[in-house]
Amino acid sequence: MLKKLIRLTTVSLSQNLLLKGQLKYLSNYYEVVAVASGAEELRLVGEREGVRCQPIEMCREISIFSDIRSLFKLYFLFKKEKPYIVHANTPKGSLLGMIAAKFAGVPNRIYTVTGLRFETEKGLKRAVLKFTERLTCKFATKVIPEGDGVKDIMIKENICSDISPKIHNGNINGVDLNYYDANNNAIKEKALSLRKYDFTFCFVGRITKHKGINELVRAFVRLNKDNPHTGLILVGPIEEKLDSEIQNIIELHPHIRFEGYQVDIRPYLSASDIFVFPSYREGFPNVVLQAGAMSLPSIVTDISGSREIIQNNVNGVIIPPKDEDALYDAMKRMMNSKDELKAMGERAREVIEKNFDQKDVWEGIKSVYDSL
């Protein structure tokens, strides 16, 4: 009989996008149950991965009564299922999941730290978020950082003293190198219809302030004034109210294309010359890995995760966070350095193939489970 593994995230979107393929692989060795809020999307995950699913509603933001209700539901689920392992990531799901699993008597409680929200907060909210991180780690039997940057911050901020090594070279799921392939003819054909300018910058992610959207939009507007044959593609949902100035520019600027959330980001990457990701904080950004797999160099900020993927002036450029001038200079430099851009693009794919192949990450996760 296979041992039971419960894989837990706050929302089913995380299971759908961040863990694609992983649950199916692990189901060869464990009885896998996927738990998250969002019943319909979780059902689709179960069909794709061939695993059993259990929807439990959880709020991403702080909501005392809702959180207590979710905590009890998780506790009763774990008591019923009696899993050998509960493995959680994403902040709220991990906090509730580790506490519930501890009181339900689950012997192995794994928390993968994919990012630290308190990094970009101040005051009381920062203190509360740090406390919840410490609490999650306290109830876990194994704490695994997604990358070395996350681990360093956890140690510096006294979040947890007993931290396991990252899995493989970092990241939660690695990259499907067959799927993210710039030589795919169907993707190339769709990318041609998206290509409108001589040089195109691309951003993929949540359209929020802490992703560096303000700096990116302003830097592009400055660049476009002197280089009118440039374009910027923004792919991702707007999840918080933007500065009115930035919102207006995104909506009205003729050379900025806001595409919203897209299931398949490959055509947008393929239609671009360079990926730009000026985020303030990350755990280990999947989109930078995916862009690299598509042979696209990246301009990233000097933060956790991004600097573990990008080697400065090798497969991209690293700049300080929250620095519009540095971002402008990097964008202008890459636009005017076609040979350097081409060389970086070639190295981008090589780095991903060598260090972040999905199959290697999955094997690393299984090794952790097997060692318990």
Salt bridges, closest charged atoms under 4 A:
GLU31 OE2 - ARG52 NH2 3.28
GLU40 OE2 - ARG43 NH2 2.37
GLU47 OE2 - ARG43 NH1 2.47
GLU49 OE2 - ARG48 NE 2.78
GLU61 OE1 - ARG117 NH2 3.32
ASP67 OD1 - LYS92 NZ 2.94
GLU81 OE1 - LYS4 NZ 2.58
GLU81 OE2 - ARG52 NH1 2.86
GLU121 OE2 - LYS125 NZ 3.84
ASP148 OD2 - LYS166 NZ 2.96
GLU157 OE2 - ARG126 NH2 3.28
GLU157 OE1 - LYS130 NZ 2.70
GLU239 OE1 - ARG206 NH1 3.52
GLU245 OE1 - ARG218 NH2 3.04
GLU259 OE2 - ARG257 NH2 2.94
ASP264 OD1 - ARG266 NE 2.89
ASP273 OD2 - ARG195 NH2 2.82
GLU282 OE2 - LYS211 NZ 2.59
ASP302 OD1 - ARG307 NH1 3.14
GLU308 OE1 - LYS166 NZ 3.96
GLU324 OE2 - ARG222 NH1 3.16
ASP325 OD1 - ARG222 NH1 2.93
GLU340 OE2 - ARG333 NH2 2.51
GLU350 OE1 - ARG347 NE 2.96
GLU353 OE2 - ARG349 NE 2.94
ASP360 OD2 - HIS168 NE2 3.99
ASP370 OD2 - LYS366 NZ 2.60
